[in-house]
């Protein structure tokens, strides 16, 4: 398993125990968490006992800005337990101050290329709330296309849940065609 990936402006590296404070701050920004839990705070014990151990164990990458060394957020490229291994899910969560600067697209493209180029992916997919237009734009810039709208049972509805979730995908043949030109 690779320890890190580099892009023009990012270092994507595996999480370590020393990332707990950065992860806690990211997951406690109400704007960052708006489409995930309605912006509610995440208890530190949850970060320490559940989130960070899961991130260390599987497919999550800390995003570090090269020039400054600042923690920007995270990405993941992993197949959920109920999905085939060759269909990894792309995900990302970045600090609000990074939004609109192309970091989400840059990191996502690096992981998409790794998934198809090195890991034998057949399909990469991602999902978000229908109303999360910023995340949807990132997916589209990365070549993913809309597949469907679906509805989840949320324990507590947040603004926008009534419009459902959207799924996007990029198939290997489409990725290969893009890389031949």
N, C-alpha and C positions, 0 to 999 in steps of 0.2 A: 504494500500500500504506500502510495506516495505521501511524503510528509508535507510538501508544499507545491504550489503552482505559482507561476508569475505571469502577469500581464504587463502592459506598458506602465500602468499606474498602481497595480495592486500586487500584494503577496497574499495568496490564499494558503493558509496553513492549518494543520489539525489543531483542535482545541486542546488546552492543557488546564490543569487545576488553577493556574495563575490567572485565568481569564474570568474568574467568577465575578469580580467587581465590574468589569466591562459589560458582561452579559446582564448583570443585575440592572445596570443603568439603562441599557438598551431596552430591556423588557419592562421597564417602568416609565417609559416615555408614553404618555397617553396618545399622542399623535401616531407613534409607531404601532401601537397596539389597537388602534381604533377599529380596524377590520378583523381583528383576531379575538378580542374579548371585550370590545366596547371601550377600551382605554383604561381598564381597571389595573391597579398595581399588582405586580407579581411578588409574592412574599420571597424574601431572601432564602428561606429554608427550602422553598420549592426549587430555586435556581441551584442551590448547593446539593440537595439530595436527589433531585430528579432530572432537571434540565441539563446541567453540565455533565453529569455522568452519561446521559444518553448521547449528548453531542460528542463526547470523547470516544464513545464506543462505536459510533456509526455515522459515516458519511457527511459530517458537518465540517465546514471550513470557516475559520475566523478570517475576516477580510481586514487587511492592514494596508493603509496607504503608504506607498513606498517612500516618498520624500520625508514625511513627518513621523512615520511609525505609528500613527493614530489608528485605534481600533474603529473601524467603520460599521461593523455589523457581522453578519454571517450569510453563508450560502449552504445549501445542501443539494446533493445529487445522490439519491438512494432509492432503492425499490422498497416500498412499504411491504410489510410481512404478507399481506393478502394479494400482492401483485407479483407477476413474473420478474425474475432477476434482470431480464433484458429490457425492462420497461421502467427505468428509474424516474423518480419525480424530482423536478427542479424546484427549489425554494430559496427564498432570500428574505432577509430582514436587515435593513440598514438605518442608521441614525438619520433623523429628519434633515440635519444640516448637510447631508450628502445627496439628498434628493435633487433630481434635475441635472446632475453632473455626469451622468453616464456610467457611474460605478456599477449599478445593478445590471446593466446590459453587458458591460465589459466582463464582470465576473461570471455572469450566466453563460456568455458565449464560450469562455474558457472551459467551463465544466461541461457544456454541451459537446464541444470538440473532443474533450477527454472521454466522455461517455460513448460517443460514436467511434472515435479514432482509436481508442485503446481498450475500452471495456466491452465492446461488442454489443452495445445497445441496439435494439430494434426500433425502439420508440422512446422519446423523452416527452414527458407531459408535465403540466403544471395546472394549478387551480387557484382561484381567488374568488372573493365576493364579486358579484356582477358590478357593484357600484365602485369597486376599487380600480378606477381608470388608470392610475399611475402604474400599478402592477400589470394590468392588461397591456399597456403600451410597451412595457419592457418585454413581455412575452412576444408580442408582435414584432418588435425590433430584432428579436433573436430568431425569428423565422417560424415561431410556433403559430399555428392557426386554430381558430375557434372550432371546437368539437360539439359542445353541448352546454345547456343550462340545466342545472339540477337543484334540488332543494334538500337541505339537511335539517335534522331535528336539533335545534340549538337548545341547550338547557335554559338559557336566558337569551331571548331575542335581543339583538343590537340593531342600531339603525342600518337599514339596508338588507337585512336577512330576508325580508319579504320578496326581494327581487332575485334571490337565489345565489348560487355559485356558478361559475363558468369553468370549463375545462378547455385547455389548449394542448396541442401536440405538435411534435415534429417527428416525422418518420425518417428512417435511415435513408431511403431512396431520395427524399427531398434534401436532406443534409448533404448527401453525396453529390447531387446535381448542383447544389450551391458551390461546392468546393471544386467542381470541375471547370467552372467558368472563371 
